[in-house]
Amino acid sequence: MILNLVNPEKSEIKYKISKFPDGQQTVDIVSDVVTNSMLMKIIVIKSRLNDFKDLELIICANQALKNIGVGHVNLYVPYFMGARSDRKFEEGSNNYLKTVICPIINSLDFDEVTVLDPHSYVLEACLDNFKSVPNFDLVKWATLDIGTKAFKLGG
């Protein structure tokens, strides 16, 4: 099942985002029925992970799922925030990916974190339960999708 933070209307798990005056966001699961079968399934949180607001929603969604008893949660992001900051660039700076972003994601204890554009092997080395989707698969999926749409449109 999918909790889609990118396209709420496509989310199989219904939720609402509350925003507070101080900038805080929270995610509340509002699906009518949380069944035992749902609790046994793997839930996938989909996000763009473009910025810290997205990261905050991932953290809140993960915690909301854990609070209702979901035991297996995966994260799916096409691009991983900070992936291109995979080393220190100047003395006195930090390795943003290794020391800032990955520890936060790792603390959420996802069963799997799927990334479409990992940029480098540093992400794989720093991220627990990392899974990459090869570019060949992306091209194949896109080609099949375009072909299917063209066939449905008659051309």
C-alpha positions as CSV (number, residue, x, y, z in Angstrom):
1,M,0.0,0.0,0.0
2,I,1.1,3.5,-0.8
3,L,1.1,6.7,1.3
4,N,1.8,9.2,-1.4
5,L,3.1,12.5,-0.1
6,V,3.7,13.7,-3.7
7,N,0.1,13.2,-5.0
8,P,-2.3,12.9,-2.1
9,E,-5.2,12.0,-4.5
10,K,-3.3,8.9,-5.6
11,S,-2.5,7.8,-2.1
12,E,-4.1,4.4,-1.1
13,I,-3.8,5.5,2.6
14,K,-5.7,8.6,3.1
15,Y,-4.1,11.3,5.3
16,K,-4.2,15.0,6.1
17,I,-1.4,17.4,6.6
18,S,-1.9,20.1,9.3
19,K,0.3,23.2,9.2
20,F,0.8,25.4,12.2
21,P,1.7,29.1,12.4
22,D,5.3,28.3,13.6
23,G,5.8,26.3,10.4
24,Q,5.4,22.8,11.9
25,Q,3.7,20.2,9.8
26,T,2.1,17.0,10.9
27,V,0.6,14.0,9.1
28,D,-2.6,12.3,10.4
29,I,-3.8,9.0,9.0
30,V,-7.5,9.4,8.2
31,S,-8.3,6.1,6.4
32,D,-11.7,5.0,7.6
33,V,-10.6,1.5,8.6
34,V,-7.1,0.3,9.6
35,T,-7.4,-3.4,9.2
36,N,-5.2,-6.1,10.5
37,S,-4.3,-7.0,6.9
38,M,-3.1,-3.4,6.3
39,L,-0.9,-3.6,9.4
40,M,0.7,-6.8,8.1
41,K,1.5,-5.3,4.7
42,I,4.5,-3.2,3.7
43,I,3.6,0.4,3.4
44,V,5.5,2.6,1.0
45,I,5.9,6.3,1.7
46,K,6.5,8.2,-1.6
47,S,8.1,11.6,-1.4
48,R,10.2,13.9,-3.6
49,L,12.5,14.7,-0.6
50,N,13.4,18.0,-2.1
51,D,13.8,19.9,1.1
52,F,13.5,19.8,4.9
53,K,9.7,20.3,4.7
54,D,9.5,17.1,2.7
55,L,11.8,15.4,5.2
56,E,9.5,16.6,8.1
57,L,6.5,15.0,6.3
58,I,8.4,11.8,5.8
59,I,9.2,11.7,9.6
60,C,5.6,12.5,10.6
61,A,4.1,10.0,8.1
62,N,6.5,7.3,9.3
63,Q,5.6,8.0,13.0
64,A,1.9,8.1,12.3
65,L,2.1,4.7,10.6
66,K,4.1,3.3,13.5
67,N,1.6,4.7,15.9
68,I,-1.3,2.7,14.3
69,G,0.8,-0.4,14.4
70,V,2.3,-0.7,10.9
71,G,5.4,-2.8,11.3
72,H,7.0,-2.6,7.8
73,V,7.5,0.8,6.1
74,N,9.6,1.5,3.0
75,L,10.6,4.9,1.6
76,Y,10.6,5.6,-2.1
77,V,12.2,8.8,-3.4
78,P,13.3,9.5,-7.0
79,Y,16.0,11.9,-5.9
80,F,17.8,11.9,-2.5
81,M,18.2,15.4,-1.0
82,G,21.9,16.1,-0.4
83,A,23.1,13.3,-2.7
84,R,25.4,15.6,-4.6
85,S,27.0,16.8,-1.3
86,D,28.7,13.5,-0.8
87,R,32.0,14.8,0.5
88,K,33.4,17.8,2.3
89,F,34.1,20.7,-0.1
90,E,36.0,23.0,2.2
91,E,37.9,22.7,5.5
92,G,35.5,23.4,8.4
93,S,32.4,22.2,6.5
94,N,30.6,18.9,6.7
95,N,29.8,15.9,4.6
96,Y,26.1,16.9,4.3
97,L,24.9,13.5,3.0
98,K,26.9,11.4,5.4
99,T,26.6,13.5,8.6
100,V,23.2,15.3,8.2
101,I,20.7,13.6,5.9
102,C,21.5,9.9,6.1
103,P,21.5,9.8,9.9
104,I,18.1,11.3,10.0
105,I,16.7,8.8,7.4
106,N,18.5,5.9,9.1
107,S,16.9,6.8,12.5
108,L,13.5,6.2,10.9
109,D,14.3,2.5,10.6
110,F,12.8,1.9,7.1
111,D,12.9,-1.7,5.8
112,E,14.0,-0.4,2.4
113,V,14.9,3.0,1.0
114,T,14.6,3.1,-2.8
115,V,16.3,5.8,-4.8
116,L,16.1,6.4,-8.5
117,D,19.1,8.7,-8.8
118,P,21.7,7.9,-6.1
119,H,24.4,10.1,-7.8
120,S,27.3,8.2,-6.2
121,Y,28.2,5.1,-4.1
122,V,28.5,7.3,-1.0
123,L,24.7,7.2,-0.6
124,E,24.7,3.5,-0.8
125,A,27.5,3.3,1.8
126,C,25.8,5.7,4.2
127,L,22.1,4.7,3.9
128,D,20.7,1.7,5.7
129,N,18.6,-0.7,3.6
130,F,19.5,1.2,0.4
131,K,18.0,0.0,-2.9
132,S,18.7,1.7,-6.3
133,V,16.6,1.4,-9.4
134,P,19.0,1.0,-12.4
135,N,18.7,3.5,-15.2
136,F,17.9,0.7,-17.6
137,D,14.8,-0.1,-15.6
138,L,13.7,3.5,-15.7
139,V,14.0,3.7,-19.4
140,K,12.2,0.4,-19.8
141,W,9.3,1.6,-17.6
142,A,9.1,4.9,-19.4
143,T,9.1,3.2,-22.8
144,L,6.4,0.8,-21.7
145,D,4.3,3.6,-20.2
146,I,4.6,5.7,-23.4
147,G,3.8,2.7,-25.6
148,T,0.8,1.8,-23.5
149,K,-0.6,5.4,-23.6
150,A,0.0,5.6,-27.4
151,F,-1.8,2.3,-27.9
152,K,-4.8,3.5,-25.8
153,L,-5.0,6.7,-27.8
154,G,-4.9,4.7,-31.1
155,G,-1.6,5.8,-32.3
